[in-house]
Amino acid sequence: MHPPLSARERMERATHVAMLGGLNIGGSSAEVAYRSTRIIWDAGGYPENPGEIPDLASVQNPPDAVFLSHSHADHVGAAVVYARSFRERFGREVSFFVTPGTAALMEQGLMVGARTLEKMKARGRSFAAPLYTEADVREFLARNVVVVPPVGMADGRPIYPVIEISPEMKVQFVH
């Protein structure tokens, strides 16, 4: 263990990881920051259970990107809510990076989630968190999702390109 860093040293030298959710199964998400660059890793949550969607109030600055690790709802289920929150709070779109497999399954899962929410709303159930519709899912997929195809194969595994978020942060999906 090292002695604690001062606030200035943390900004200059340390990578910060703030858990936004995921203490229980249902809302996996973390903010990762290094110097002035910040990304969000996963946007999990079950919209039909709004208490499991991470509270984004602790995200004080707009993320430079969001990366979604895989298509399970506890990792992508609140992605539409995240995109809307970032657009409304920070006035800009944020790109959500995914692999092709995650993109295909995520689209199906989010559409099923939207239909479930519509049925629940029709039955008179009210929600504390913003909901999304199938149109919201289509808009999210068109405006925010960047599919990162592999650039090759090695040892039977896909090789993905390195994505430069900023000069100080690069990210690569690895299987």
N, C-alpha and C positions, 0 to 999 in steps of 0.2 A: 504494500500500500504506500502511496505517496501522500505527502501532506496536501491539504486542500489548496487549490489554486485561487488566486485573487480573481475578482470579476474580470479584470483586464486580461490576465493570463488565460482565463477560460476562453474568452473571445478570440484570442490570438493563437492559442495552441491546442485546445481541446475540442474533440468532437462531442457534441451534446446529443443525448438520446432522451427524449421525454415520452413516456408512455401516455398515450391519449386514451387508450382503452385496452381491453384484453386481460384484465384482472380475472375475469370470468370468461368462459367460452361465450362468444357472441359479438365482441367488438374489437377485434385486433387492429391496432393502429399505433404508430409511433412517429414522432417528429424527430428527424435527424438533422442537426445543424453543424456546419463547420464554417467558421468565420461568418461571412455574410450570406452563405448559401444554405438553403433549407429545403429538405424534401420530406414528404410524408410517405411512410412505408405502410401500405394497406389501408383500407377504408371499410373496415368490417362493421357489421351490425345487422340485426334482423329488424327491418322496418316495422314489422307487425308487433314488435316488442320495443317501443321507442326508448325504454330505459336502458337498453343495451347499446344504443348508438352513442359513440364517444362524444363528449361535450367538446366542441371545437373552440370554446371561448378562450382556452389557454393558448391557442395559436395566435400570437400577437402580430405576426408579419406574414404576408402571403408566401406560401411555399413556391419554390421555383418549379417543382414537379411533384407528381405523385406516382409511386410505383406499386403495382398490384402483383403480389407474389403468385397467387393462384386463385381459382374461381370459386372457392367455398364462400358461402354467404358471410361467415364470420371474418372474411378478409376483403370482400368486395360489396357486401350487401347494402352499404350506405354510401357507395361511391356517388350516386346521383345527388344525394343530400350534401355531400362534401363539395361537389362541383358548384351547386347552387349557393352554398354558404360562402365559398371563396369569391364567387362572382358578386354576390350582394355586399359582402363585407369589404372586399379589397378592390372591387371595380374592374376585375380582369379575369380572363379565363386561365385555368391551370391545366396543363397537359397531364393525362393519366397514361402511363406507359405500361403495356402488357405484351405478353407473348401471344402468338396466334391461337394456341390452345386455350389460354385463359380468356381471350377475347370471345371466342365462340361460345364457350360454356357460360361466361359471365353474361352475355346478352340473353341467353335462354333463362338463366336464373333471375336476372333483373326483371324480365318480362313476366315471369311467373309471380315474382314478388309484387309487381304493380297490379296484376290481376287480383291477387289475394287482398291487397290493400283496398281495391275498389269494392270487392265483395264485403269486406269488413265495414267499410264506410257506408255502403248501402244498408247494412244491418243496424246502423246507428252508433257504431263504436267511434268514439272520439279519440284523438291522439294528441299527445303533448309535442311531438316532433313533426317537422314538415313531412308531408307524404310526397310520393311521386306517382305519376301515371305512366302508361305505356308511351304516350307522346313525350314525356319527360325523359324516359329511357332512350328513345330514338334521338332526341336532341342531344343528350349527353354523349351517346356513341358518335354522333356526327361532329360535335363541337370539341369534345375533350379527349377522346381516346386515340392514342397513337399505338398502332400495332407494330412491334419490333420483330421482324422476321429474322430467322437465323441466317448467317452469312456463310455457313459451312457446317461440316460434321467432323468430329474427332472421337475416336473410340466409341462410335455409335451414339454419341451425344451431340445435340445441336450447339453450335458456337454462335453467340449473339454479339452484335457490335457493341463497342464501348460508346456510351452516350455521355457527351460532355454537357453537364448541367451549367458549369461555370469553369473558369480556369483552375479553380481550386477543388472542384468535385467532379468526378467521373463515376458512372455507374454502369455495371454490366450484369445482365441476367446470366446465371450459371446453373446448369442442371447437373 
